[in-house]
Every structure is written in structure tokens, then in C-alpha cells.
Amino acid sequence: MSRLSRREFAGGAAALIGATLLPARVVADEKTTPRAQASSATPAAATPTPPKPLTAGQAEAEARVQMIVARYGARISAADRSELVRMSNDVQGQLDRLRAFPLDWDDQPAHTFRAPRRRR
């Protein structure tokens, strides 16, 4: 199993953060593209059970996991994948609560960081 370089990890983390910032509508639209439909085609002999409808948050969390698995699938074990799903769902709950918080355009941050000056 090869180790990730700092640059690869930073790229993956940036993609993960970028995916969380996408509107849920864009992520849901991505699943209905012809390419996604062609890759998810099942054999005609199997009769799949109809999937329960996903909420926008669940679809976003699933898309986040699929993106990471597509990029690092060869290096991720089954246990790591289940942990990744758990972490993605946890993060999604926090994101949903954060996005639900009402803000106006003129709201200011509660605290502005100011670094203390050194005394010489």
C-alpha cells in the first residue's frame, strides 16, 4: 500500500471541501446525467428493488463518498470505506445545521482575530 504525499492529500482534502460547498441541487443533477445512468445500469435479469428517495443532504454525502472512492479506491479497504461513509454522514449533519442558520447580508462575524504584537 503506497503512502499519500502531502500534495495528494491536500488535493483530496480540497476536493472534499469543495464538494461540501456545492449546492445539493448540483450534486443531485450530477446523478441524473447520461454518464451516471449508463454506469449504474444493472442487468435485465436482476430486478432491483426501488431505492428509497434520498434527501439532498444524503445525496450530497453519498456523492462525497463516491468521489473519494473513485479517486483512492485501490488504496481504501472495506473497513476504511465504512468509516468513510460514517464520517461523511456525520459531516453532512453538521453542514445541514450550519446551512440552516439564518444570516443577513449585513451580519458581521462575532469575533475578529487580531494577533498580539510582540514586545521587543
C-alpha positions as CSV (number, residue, x, y, z in Angstrom):
1,M,0.0,0.0,0.0
2,S,1.6,3.2,-1.1
3,R,1.6,6.3,1.1
4,L,-0.1,9.5,0.0
5,S,2.2,12.5,-0.4
6,R,1.2,15.7,1.3
7,R,0.3,17.2,-2.1
8,E,-2.0,14.4,-2.9
9,F,-3.6,14.5,0.5
10,A,-4.1,18.3,0.2
11,G,-5.7,17.9,-3.2
12,G,-8.1,15.2,-1.9
13,A,-9.0,17.4,1.1
14,A,-9.6,20.4,-1.1
15,A,-11.8,18.3,-3.4
16,L,-13.7,17.0,-0.3
17,I,-14.2,20.5,1.0
18,G,-15.2,21.8,-2.4
19,A,-17.8,19.0,-2.8
20,T,-19.3,20.0,0.6
21,L,-19.7,23.6,-0.6
22,L,-21.6,22.6,-3.8
23,P,-25.3,23.2,-3.6
24,A,-27.2,20.0,-3.1
25,R,-29.1,20.6,-6.4
26,V,-25.9,20.3,-8.4
27,V,-24.9,17.1,-6.7
28,A,-28.4,15.6,-7.3
29,D,-28.3,16.8,-11.0
30,E,-24.9,15.0,-11.4
31,K,-26.6,11.7,-10.6
32,T,-29.1,12.1,-13.4
33,T,-26.5,12.7,-16.2
34,P,-26.4,10.1,-19.0
35,R,-22.9,9.0,-18.0
36,A,-24.0,8.3,-14.4
37,Q,-27.1,6.5,-15.7
38,A,-25.0,4.3,-18.0
39,S,-22.6,3.4,-15.3
40,S,-25.3,2.4,-12.9
41,A,-27.2,0.2,-15.4
42,T,-28.0,-3.2,-14.0
43,P,-28.5,-6.5,-15.9
44,A,-32.1,-7.0,-17.2
45,A,-32.3,-10.4,-15.4
46,A,-31.9,-8.8,-11.9
47,T,-35.0,-7.0,-10.6
48,P,-33.7,-4.2,-8.4
49,T,-35.8,-3.0,-5.5
50,P,-36.8,0.6,-5.9
51,P,-34.4,2.8,-3.9
52,K,-36.0,5.0,-1.3
53,P,-35.7,8.7,-2.2
54,L,-32.7,10.4,-0.8
55,T,-32.8,13.8,0.7
56,A,-30.5,16.5,-0.6
57,G,-28.1,16.0,2.3
58,Q,-27.9,12.2,1.9
59,A,-27.3,12.6,-1.8
60,E,-24.5,15.1,-1.1
61,A,-22.9,12.8,1.5
62,E,-23.1,9.8,-0.9
63,A,-21.6,11.8,-3.8
64,R,-18.8,12.9,-1.5
65,V,-18.0,9.2,-0.6
66,Q,-18.2,8.2,-4.3
67,M,-15.8,10.9,-5.3
68,I,-13.2,9.8,-2.7
69,V,-13.7,6.1,-3.6
70,A,-13.3,6.9,-7.3
71,R,-10.0,8.7,-6.6
72,Y,-8.4,6.5,-4.0
73,G,-10.4,3.2,-4.4
74,A,-7.4,1.0,-4.8
75,R,-5.9,2.2,-1.5
76,I,-9.1,2.0,0.6
77,S,-10.0,-1.2,2.4
78,A,-13.6,-2.2,3.1
79,A,-13.3,-1.1,6.7
80,D,-11.9,2.3,5.6
81,R,-14.9,2.7,3.2
82,S,-17.4,2.0,6.0
83,E,-15.6,4.5,8.2
84,L,-15.6,7.0,5.3
85,V,-19.4,6.6,4.9
86,R,-19.8,7.2,8.7
87,M,-17.6,10.3,8.7
88,S,-19.3,11.7,5.6
89,N,-22.7,11.3,7.2
90,D,-21.5,12.9,10.4
91,V,-20.1,15.9,8.5
92,Q,-23.3,16.2,6.5
93,G,-25.4,16.6,9.6
94,Q,-23.1,19.4,10.7
95,L,-23.2,21.0,7.3
96,D,-27.0,20.9,7.2
97,R,-27.3,22.6,10.6
98,L,-24.7,25.2,9.6
99,R,-26.5,25.9,6.3
100,A,-29.9,26.2,8.0
101,F,-28.6,29.1,10.2
102,P,-30.3,32.3,9.0
103,L,-27.9,35.1,8.0
104,D,-28.5,38.5,6.6
105,W,-26.1,40.3,4.3
106,D,-25.1,42.8,6.9
107,D,-24.3,40.2,9.7
108,Q,-20.7,40.6,11.0
109,P,-18.5,37.9,12.5
110,A,-18.8,37.5,16.2
111,H,-15.0,37.8,16.7
112,T,-12.3,39.3,14.6
113,F,-8.9,37.7,15.2
114,R,-6.1,40.1,16.0
115,A,-2.6,38.8,16.6
116,P,-0.9,40.3,19.6
117,R,2.2,42.4,18.8
118,R,5.5,41.2,20.2
119,R,7.2,43.5,22.6
120,R,10.9,43.9,21.9
